[in-house]
């Protein structure tokens, strides 16, 4: 059931992200639906497992991340990222990251208006420059990576719970199956913009079993380090 919910969420979100006309309200609605359903279907865990995973998560909270979420953002986008993060009312960082507005969205709206306004006669819009296409690629990469934040958190906890249970603990191989991407990971999906983020979510989710909430920023930063060329499309 969990795999199906994730796959459905990814399907609808990926469909939305591949359409330039997608509005931010739709993206926010989809992100909220995926996030809430992930945690509604998470199997109940033992008190011992909860305590242990909490302790593990706390021990890593103070560690500095080796990657930065804002590493490839322009100063304007960094300012918007900080603004969106600060204005988000959710108390936990992993929830803020999963549900905050895309920091590229504001400039994206401006760009879309400019493309229509500057359209040559008889054309719907003008072609984007290389830099504009690069900006669009970064926005899309953020959308895809953000869509997998809650999945990373959920899988990390599930991996801990089900691999440490006293009776019939599951192996990594068993846990990696049925999550919307092939396992072992394939090169084809590694080079696919929609399946690379969940691959990273699974990989880090297993590595940081039970630490997903504390490691959400690290996951997003790692995902945003995916080469932007994977999302780049030349405007023709």
C-alpha positions in Angstrom: 0.0 0.0 0.0 2.8 2.4 0.9 4.6 1.8 -2.4 1.3 2.3 -4.3 0.6 5.6 -2.6 4.1 6.8 -3.3 4.0 5.7 -6.9 0.6 7.5 -7.4 1.9 10.6 -5.8 5.0 10.6 -7.9 2.9 9.9 -11.0 0.6 12.9 -10.5 3.4 15.2 -9.4 5.7 14.2 -12.2 2.8 14.8 -14.7 2.3 18.3 -13.2 6.0 19.1 -13.2 6.5 18.3 -16.9 3.8 20.8 -17.9 5.0 24.5 -18.0 1.5 25.7 -17.2 1.5 24.1 -13.7 0.7 26.7 -11.1 2.1 26.9 -7.6 -1.3 26.2 -5.9 -1.5 22.9 -7.7 2.1 22.0 -6.7 1.5 23.0 -3.1 -1.7 20.9 -3.0 0.1 17.8 -4.4 3.0 18.2 -2.0 0.6 18.4 0.9 -1.4 15.4 -0.2 1.8 13.3 -0.7 3.2 14.4 2.7 0.1 13.8 4.7 -0.6 10.4 3.1 3.0 9.2 3.6 2.6 9.5 7.4 -0.9 8.3 7.5 0.1 5.0 6.1 3.4 4.6 8.0 3.2 1.3 10.0 2.8 1.7 13.7 6.1 1.3 15.5 7.1 0.1 18.9 7.8 2.4 21.8 11.3 1.1 21.9 11.8 1.8 18.2 10.5 5.3 18.6 12.8 6.1 21.5 15.8 4.7 19.8 15.2 6.4 16.5 14.6 9.7 18.4 17.9 9.4 20.1 19.7 8.6 16.9 18.1 11.6 15.2 19.0 13.9 18.0 22.6 12.8 18.0 23.0 14.0 14.4 21.1 17.3 14.6 24.1 19.4 15.5 26.3 18.0 12.7 27.0 20.5 9.9 25.8 19.3 6.5 28.5 18.7 4.0 26.3 20.1 1.2 24.4 23.3 0.9 20.8 23.6 -0.3 21.5 27.0 -1.6 24.8 26.2 -3.3 23.6 26.8 -6.9 21.0 29.5 -6.1 21.4 33.1 -7.2 21.3 35.7 -4.4 17.7 36.5 -5.3 16.6 32.9 -5.0 18.6 32.4 -1.8 16.7 35.4 -0.3 13.4 33.9 -1.4 14.4 30.5 0.0 15.1 32.1 3.4 11.9 34.1 3.2 9.7 31.0 2.4 11.4 29.0 5.1 10.9 31.7 7.7 7.3 32.3 6.8 6.4 28.5 7.0 4.4 27.9 10.1 5.2 24.2 10.5 7.5 23.6 13.5 9.7 20.9 12.2 12.4 21.5 9.6 11.6 18.4 7.5 8.0 19.5 7.2 9.0 23.1 6.3 11.2 21.7 3.5 8.5 19.4 2.2 5.8 22.0 2.1 7.4 25.4 1.5 6.9 27.2 -1.8 9.5 26.7 -4.4 12.0 29.6 -4.0 12.3 29.8 -7.8 8.5 30.3 -8.2 8.5 34.1 -7.9 11.1 34.7 -10.6 9.5 32.0 -12.7 6.3 34.0 -12.9 8.2 37.1 -14.0 10.0 35.1 -16.7 6.8 33.6 -18.0 5.2 37.1 -18.4 8.3 38.4 -20.1 8.4 35.5 -22.6 4.8 36.2 -23.5 5.2 40.0 -23.6 8.3 39.7 -25.9 6.8 37.1 -28.2 7.6 37.8 -31.9 4.6 38.5 -34.1 2.5 35.4 -34.7 4.2 33.5 -31.8 2.8 32.6 -28.4 6.2 33.4 -26.7 9.8 34.1 -27.5 12.4 31.4 -27.1 14.3 31.3 -23.8 18.0 32.1 -23.6 20.5 29.6 -22.3 20.5 31.3 -18.9 16.7 31.3 -18.8 16.5 27.6 -19.7 19.1 26.9 -17.0 17.0 28.8 -14.5 14.0 26.6 -15.5 16.1 23.5 -15.1 17.0 24.5 -11.5 13.4 25.2 -10.7 12.3 21.8 -12.0 15.1 20.1 -10.1 14.0 21.7 -6.9 10.4 20.6 -7.5 11.4 17.0 -8.1 13.8 16.9 -5.1 11.3 18.6 -2.8 8.7 16.0 -3.8 10.9 13.3 -2.4 11.6 14.9 1.0 8.7 13.3 2.8 9.4 10.0 1.1 13.0 10.1 2.4 11.8 10.8 5.9 9.2 8.1 5.8 11.5 5.4 4.3 14.3 6.2 6.7 11.9 5.5 9.7 10.4 2.4 8.0 13.9 1.0 7.2 14.8 1.4 10.9 11.6 -0.1 12.2 11.5 -3.1 9.9 15.2 -3.9 9.9 15.5 -3.9 13.6 12.3 -5.7 14.7 13.0 -8.8 16.8 10.8 -11.0 14.7 11.5 -11.4 11.0 13.6 -8.3 10.4 13.7 -7.2 6.7 16.9 -6.9 4.7 18.0 -4.0 2.7 17.1 -5.9 -0.5 13.6 -6.5 0.7 13.0 -2.9 1.9 14.3 -1.4 -1.4 11.8 -3.3 -3.4 8.4 -1.8 -4.5 9.2 1.9 -3.9 8.6 3.2 -7.4 12.1 2.7 -8.8 14.0 -0.4 -9.7 16.4 -2.0 -7.3 19.3 -2.5 -7.8 19.3 1.0 -9.2 19.6 1.2 -13.0 21.6 3.7 -15.1 18.5 4.5 -17.1 16.6 5.7 -14.0 19.7 7.3 -12.6 19.7 9.5 -15.7 16.0 10.2 -15.5 15.0 13.5 -13.9 12.0 12.0 -12.2 13.5 8.8 -10.8 16.9 10.0 -9.7 15.6 11.8 -6.6 13.8 8.8 -5.2 16.9 6.7 -5.8 18.8 9.2 -3.6 16.0 9.1 -1.0 16.2 5.3 -0.8 20.0 5.3 -0.7 20.2 7.9 2.1 17.1 6.6 3.8 18.8 3.2 4.3 22.1 4.9 5.3 20.5 7.1 7.9 17.9 4.6 9.2 15.7 6.3 11.8 17.4 9.7 11.3 15.2 11.0 8.4 13.8 14.0 10.2 17.2 15.2 11.3 18.7 14.5 7.9 16.1 16.1 5.7 18.2 19.1 4.9 21.1 16.8 4.0 18.9 14.8 1.7 17.6 17.9 -0.1 21.1 19.3 -0.5 22.3 16.0 -1.9 19.4 15.8 -4.3 20.0 19.4 -5.4 23.6 18.4 -6.3 22.2 16.3 -9.1 23.8 17.8 -12.3 21.4 20.4 -13.5 21.9 19.2 -17.1 19.6 16.3 -16.3 16.8 18.8 -16.2 17.9 21.2 -18.8 16.0 21.5 -22.1 17.0 23.9 -24.8 14.1 26.0 -25.9 13.4 25.5 -29.6 
